[in-house]
């Protein structure tokens, strides 16, 4: 019995030690997410970012309308990241729910300084909470001249983006981490 207990503790610690938590919403002072839209480039999409709390879950909620008029077409919330340990991570794990639409997670690294440079991964956000794993080697670069892949320790920002078509967006994020 003691051996089982010891092995269980070691396995739990290994799993927890392997992840790098970007935001689990447990610390109100860590809320450094910024909302912005395509209006930075002349677009007309509108929305908002809120911090919300249900009985069991704290989360960010992005809502709005993605409008492709005037060269636009996105709303987003993002956070800067620094100090990621030099270690091999497989991907990003997110806990989300949405309105049965596709969304993207965008990563910017120290080698993607321009606003139109990023790596993206599209995912479907159902109307119930789900945990989704996004493998880093499956992210798609936005420009041909970017490196094909990147190291997680070079990530400088991560954003959740409603993009690609005109639609009403609603996506909730409760946790995000590297695994």
N, C-alpha and C positions, 0 to 999 in steps of 0.2 A: 504494500500500500504506500509506504514511504517513497519507494522508487517511482511509482506511478505519479505521485504528487510532485516529485522533483522533476521528472521528465515533462510533466504538464507545464510547470513554471518555466522551464527552459524553452520549450516550444513557444509559449506565449511571449516571452521576452524577445526571442529571435524574430518573430513576426512583427512585433511592435518596433524593434530596433531597425528592421529593414526598411520601414517606410519613413519618408520625410514629409511631415505634415506642413502643407502650405497654409491652410486655414481650415479649422474645424469649428469655428465660431464660438469657441469656449471662452475667449478673452475679448471683451468689448473694446479694449484699447487697440486690438489688432485689426480693426476694420479699416483697411486702407484701400478699399476698392473704389475705383473712379468710373463714373458713367460718362459716356460720350456717344455721339451719333455722327452720321455722315455730314452734319452741318459744318464740320470743320473743313469740308471740301465743297461746300455749296449745296449739299443735299437737303432734303426736307423731312426726313424721318423724325419721329417723335417718340419719346418714352420716358421712363423713370426707373430708378433703382431704389429699392427699399430694403431695410433690415426688418425681418418679421420673426415672430415666434408663435408656434402652435404649442399645444400642451407638452409635446415630447420633442419638438425639433425647432432649432433656430436656423434661419436661412436667409439668403439674399434673394430678392425677387426682381427680375428684370421684366418690365412690361412695356409695350409700345406698339407702334405700327411702323413696319419697314416699308418705305416708299422709294421706288426707283426713279422718281422724277428728278430732273436737274442733276444727273450723274451721281445720284445717291444710291442707297440700298443697304444700310446697316444701322443697327444699334448694338451697343456693347458695354460690358463692364470689365475692367481689367485691374490688375494689381502688379506692382513691381516686386521683384524677388531678388534677394542677394544672400550670399552665404550658404548656398547649397553644397553639401559635403562632396568631396571628390570621390565618387563611388559610382559603380555601374547600376543605374536604375533601368528597369524594363519599360516603364510607362507612367502615365498619370491616371490615377483612380479618382473618379468624381461620384458624388451622391447627388442626384438631380431628379427633378420631376418637371413636367412641362405641360404643353397643350397638344401633344401628339404631332409635333413638328420636328423638322431637322434643325439642328444648331451646329455651330462649329466652336472648337476650342482653338485659339490662336496662341502660338508661342513665338516670342521674339528673343533673340540671343544677342550676344555682343557682336555678332557678325551680321545682324540684320538691323542696322541703325535707322533706315528710312521707314516712314509709316506704311508703305506698301510692301514691305518685306516682312514675311512671317512664315511660319510653318502651321499648317491647319489639319484638323481632323474633324470630319463630320460625324455627328451622332444623332440618334433619334431619342427625343425626350418624351416618354409616355406620361400619362396623367397620374401615375403612381410613383412613389419613390423607388428609385433603382440605383444600383451601384454599377458603374460602367468603367471598364479598363480600356485605356487608349494607349496601345503600344507606341513607344517613341519612334520605332523604325517604320511605322505606318503613316506618320505625318507627311504631308505633301508640301513641298516648298512653293512659294508664290511666284518666284522668278527663276529663270533658267540659270542665272549666274550665281545663285546662292549655293553653298555646299549642299550636297544631297542629304546629309545627315548632320546631327549635332549631338553634343555631349550634354547631359542634363545639368552639369555644373556650370554651363554657359548660359542657362536660361536667365533672362533679365525681366521678363514679364509674361503673364498669362492672362488671356481674356476669353470670356464667354460671349459669343457673337451670334446675333440673329441676322442672317444675310442671305442673299441669293435670289430672293423673290419678294413680291409684295405680300405681306401677311401680318396678322395680329400675332405678336410674340408674347409669350409668358413662360419664363423658365426660372426655376428655383434651384439654388445651389446650397447644399448643407455641409459639404465637406469636399476638400480637394487635397490630394497628396501624391507624392512620387512613390512608386513601389518598385 
